[in-house]
Amino acid sequence: MTKKESIKLFEEKKVRTVWDDEQEKWYFSIVDVIYILAESKDYQTARKYWNKLKQRLKEEGFEPVTNCHQLKLRAEDGKMRLTDVADNEQLFRIIQSIPSPKAEPFKRWMAKVAAERLDQLQDPELSIHQAMEDYKRLGYSDN
């Protein structure tokens, strides 16, 4: 798998993502998504929420949760750590299980992220422009 790590922003909050060139799909950090949708006070609370939700979904027989991938993503401390990730389809199902007014806007945002990536594959210059915008939003200088 050729992976390209990226940080995407939803309402100014970071969502760690990985693009898989072979599968041509995004993988999203589940804990990051839960942190946003459940409006958790910190990532530890989001992790606990995910562990409980994962257990409940497995009991309901939701197979994709059993098959969620773990990929190494950069953590807040800068270290690469194994993190549960989900593709669009898996993540849509997980989002349906989280009662949140942000769920619908988040789904639209995910669809937009996927469409932008497909556009960037057709025109690589779009990737450069997107990277510059992301760096600026994260507080980096134009240099």
N, C-alpha and C positions, 0 to 999 in steps of 0.2 A: 504494500500500500504506500503510495507516495502521498505524504500528508503535508498540508500547509496550515500551520497554526494561524489564527487570527482572533482579534478581539472585535466583537461587534457591540454596538451600543443600542440599548433599548431604554428610552427615557433617561439617558445619561448614566445608565448602569451597565457595567461590563458583563458580557456573556462570552465566555471562552468557547471558541469554535475550532473545528478542524475540517478542512476540505480534503476529501479523498479523491484523487484524480482517477483512480481505476474505477471506483464505483460511481463517480460523478455525483457525490452527495455530501451534504454538510452533516457533521456530528456536533451536537450542542452539549455543553456541560449541564447535566441535569440539576446539580446543586445550584448553579448560577440561576437557572430558570426558576427553580423553587424559591430561591432567595427573593427574586423579584415578585413572583405571583403571590406567594404567601406573605409578602411584606415582613420577612423575618428580620429580627433585630441584628443578627449576625450569621456568618456562614455555619457556625456550629449548630445553631438552631435549625437552619435549612437542612443540614446533613441529617439531623435527628428526624425531621419531618420526612425526608426522602426515605430513610430506613423504615419508618413506620408505614409510609405509603407503599413502598416496594413490597413489604410483607403482606399488606392488605390486597394489593393487585395480584400477587402470586396465588393467594388463597382463592381469589375470584377466577383463577385460571388464565390470566392475561399472560400469554406466552412471551411476547417481546420483552417484558421486564426480565424474565429469566435469561434472555439472550442479549441483554444490554452489554455493549462493549465497554471495556475500560481502556482508556488511552492516557498517556502521560501528557499532562497539561501543566503549564507554569502556574504555581500557586502564589498566593500573596507574598510569601517569603522568598520568592524567586526560584524556588526549587521545582524540579519536574516531579509531579506526583501522579500516581494512577488515579483517574477520575472516571466515574460513571458517565457515559455519553449516550446519546440517543440520536437516531436519524429523524427526519421530519415525521415520518409515519408513527414511530414509537413515541416521539415527543407530543404529537397531537393527542394521542390516547392518554398520556400522563397528564397533560394540561386539562383534559376533560375531568380528571379526578380531583382537581384542585379548585375549590370554590373561591373564585377571585373575579372582581370586576375588570381586572386587567387581562383576563384570559383571551377574550376576543381580539383586543388590540395586539396582543402578543402573537396570536396566530397570523394576523395580517402582516405583522412585522416579519415573521419567519418566511412567509410566502415572498415577501419583497426581497429578503436576503437571498433566497434561492434564485429568484429571477435575475437579480443583479449579477450573481456569479455566472449564470449562464450567458448573460450579455457580455461579461468580461472575457469569457472564453472565446467569444466571437471577435471581440475588439480589445486586445490587451492594454491599450492606452487607458481604457476605463479603470483598470486595476490600479494604475499609477495615480489617477485622480482620486480614487476612493481612498487609497492609502494616505495621501496627503491630507484629505479631509479628516480621516480618523486620527492622524497624528495631531492635527490642530485641536480637535475636540478634546484630546487627552492632555493638552497643555504644552505640547512640544512647539518649538519655534519653527519658522519657515525653513531654516537651515537644516 
